[in-house]
Amino acid sequence: MNPVFHVTMGLHVANQGFHQRYGSRASLILAAASLFPDIDSLALLISREAYAQHHRVFTHSLSGWVICGALLALLTARHDLERWYLIDWGLWSLGMAGHTAADLITRWPIPVFYPFTQQRWSFAIVSWGDGLLTGMWLVLAVAAAVCTRYRRPISGMAWGLGVLYLTYRTVVPAPGTSWLSRVWFDFWMR
């Protein structure tokens, strides 16, 4: 999925109880963690071939969630490791796992169990840049941020509508690449 979807997904995860328990710290970590696996997109600065070979590999895998989550938790919990390290590690890992789950519903397969196996997985339900799903989750994330008293039910509604939409897309497949995908990749792949 696209960066906007990943960040809003992290916020909707946070709003299901993590924000209420750990405060804005959880929201920030989950939003950042939901975007972090795409750090491997920097391979595009080297070449398109490097990007094609390395994007959606280690940072999108179970081993990446555990290792990167542990390292990133050292950074975010550094002032009080005893109190925050395991919590932050869990939040970073959860956000990265959510990122991979979102990418699994697109058409680009991911080796989830890398380096143990190279087998790639994809459910190919929606396009990378599905504008309806992304727009709906963005609007609901803004609504949850504005109407803080209703943060949890608004994000719950986002999850419910997301499941309904994905069910619809499973029955009625998307016609092809979305306009957002075309614009994004035309810009970056020049």
C-alpha positions in Angstrom: 0.0 0.0 0.0 1.0 3.6 -0.2 2.6 5.8 2.5 -0.6 7.6 3.5 -2.4 4.3 4.0 0.4 2.9 6.1 0.5 5.9 8.4 -3.2 6.1 8.9 -3.3 2.3 9.6 -0.7 2.9 12.4 -2.9 5.6 13.8 -6.0 3.4 13.7 -4.1 0.6 15.4 -3.0 3.1 18.1 -6.6 4.3 18.6 -7.8 0.8 19.5 -6.3 1.0 22.9 -2.5 1.7 22.7 -3.0 5.5 22.6 -5.3 5.3 25.6 -2.8 3.2 27.6 0.5 4.7 26.5 -0.5 8.2 25.2 0.8 9.9 22.1 4.1 8.0 22.4 2.2 4.9 21.1 0.5 6.8 18.3 3.9 8.3 17.1 5.7 4.9 17.3 2.9 3.0 15.5 2.6 5.6 12.8 6.4 5.6 12.2 6.6 1.8 12.4 3.8 1.5 9.9 5.9 3.4 7.4 9.4 2.2 8.4 9.6 -1.0 6.3 9.6 1.2 3.2 13.1 2.5 4.3 14.3 0.0 1.8 12.9 2.2 -0.9 16.2 4.2 -0.6 17.6 1.5 -2.9 16.0 3.4 -5.7 18.7 6.1 -5.2 21.2 3.4 -6.2 19.3 2.0 -9.2 16.0 0.7 -10.4 17.5 -2.8 -10.3 18.6 -2.4 -6.7 15.1 -1.2 -5.8 13.5 -4.2 -7.6 15.8 -6.6 -5.9 15.8 -5.2 -2.3 12.4 -3.5 -1.8 9.9 -5.5 0.1 12.4 -8.1 1.4 14.1 -7.9 4.8 12.2 -5.0 6.4 8.9 -6.5 5.3 9.7 -9.9 6.8 9.2 -11.5 10.2 13.0 -11.3 10.9 12.9 -7.6 10.0 10.1 -6.8 12.4 11.9 -8.5 15.2 15.4 -7.1 14.5 14.5 -3.6 13.4 11.9 -3.4 16.1 14.5 -4.2 18.8 17.0 -1.6 17.4 14.4 1.1 17.0 13.1 0.4 20.5 16.6 1.1 21.8 16.3 4.6 20.3 12.8 5.4 21.5 13.2 3.9 24.9 16.8 5.1 25.6 15.9 7.4 28.5 14.1 4.7 30.4 14.9 1.3 29.0 13.6 -0.6 31.9 10.2 1.0 31.6 9.7 1.4 27.9 12.0 -1.0 26.0 9.7 -4.1 25.7 6.6 -1.9 25.1 8.4 0.1 22.4 9.7 -3.1 20.8 6.2 -4.5 20.7 4.8 -1.3 19.2 7.6 -1.1 16.5 7.1 -4.7 15.6 3.3 -4.5 15.5 3.5 -1.4 13.3 5.9 -3.1 10.9 3.8 -6.3 10.8 0.8 -4.2 10.0 2.7 -2.6 7.2 3.5 -6.0 5.7 -0.1 -7.1 6.2 -1.2 -4.1 4.2 1.3 -4.8 1.4 0.2 -8.4 1.3 -3.2 -7.4 -0.1 -1.5 -5.7 -3.1 -0.1 -7.3 -6.2 3.6 -7.3 -5.4 4.5 -10.5 -3.5 6.6 -10.4 -0.3 8.9 -13.0 1.2 7.3 -12.8 4.7 9.6 -15.5 6.2 12.9 -14.2 4.6 15.7 -15.3 5.1 14.3 -18.8 6.0 12.5 -19.1 2.7 12.3 -17.1 -0.5 8.7 -18.0 -1.1 6.7 -14.8 -1.8 3.1 -14.1 -0.8 0.4 -11.8 -2.2 -3.4 -11.8 -2.0 -3.7 -9.3 -4.9 -7.0 -7.8 -3.6 -6.3 -4.1 -4.2 -3.9 -1.9 -6.1 -1.0 -0.3 -4.3 -2.6 3.1 -4.6 -6.2 2.3 -3.9 -7.7 5.8 -3.6 -11.0 4.8 -2.1 -9.5 2.8 0.8 -6.7 5.3 1.4 -9.0 8.3 1.3 -11.6 6.7 3.6 -8.9 5.8 6.2 -7.3 9.3 5.9 -10.7 11.1 6.5 -11.4 8.8 9.5 -7.9 9.3 10.9 -8.4 13.1 10.8 -11.9 12.7 12.3 -10.3 10.6 15.2 -7.7 13.2 15.7 -10.2 16.0 15.9 -12.9 14.2 17.8 -10.6 12.7 20.5 -13.5 11.6 22.7 -14.6 9.3 19.9 -11.1 8.2 18.8 -11.6 4.5 19.4 -15.1 4.1 17.8 -14.0 6.2 14.8 -10.9 4.0 14.2 -13.1 0.9 14.8 -15.4 2.1 12.1 -12.3 2.5 9.8 -11.4 -1.1 10.4 -15.0 -2.3 9.8 -15.3 -0.3 6.6 -11.9 -1.5 5.5 -12.9 -5.2 6.0 -16.1 -4.6 4.1 -14.3 -2.9 1.2 -11.7 -5.7 1.0 -14.5 -8.2 1.0 -16.1 -6.3 -1.9 -12.8 -6.2 -3.7 -12.3 -9.9 -3.3 -15.7 -10.5 -5.0 -15.4 -7.7 -7.5 -11.6 -7.3 -8.3 -10.2 -3.9 -9.0 -10.0 -3.2 -12.8 -6.2 -2.6 -12.8 -3.6 -0.1 -11.6 -5.1 2.9 -9.8 -4.5 6.5 -10.8 -2.5 7.0 -7.6 -0.2 4.1 -8.4 0.4 5.4 -11.9 1.2 9.0 -10.7 3.5 7.8 -7.9 5.5 5.3 -9.9 5.7 7.5 -13.0 7.3 10.1 -10.8 9.8 7.9 -9.0 10.7 5.5 -11.8 11.8 8.1 -14.4 
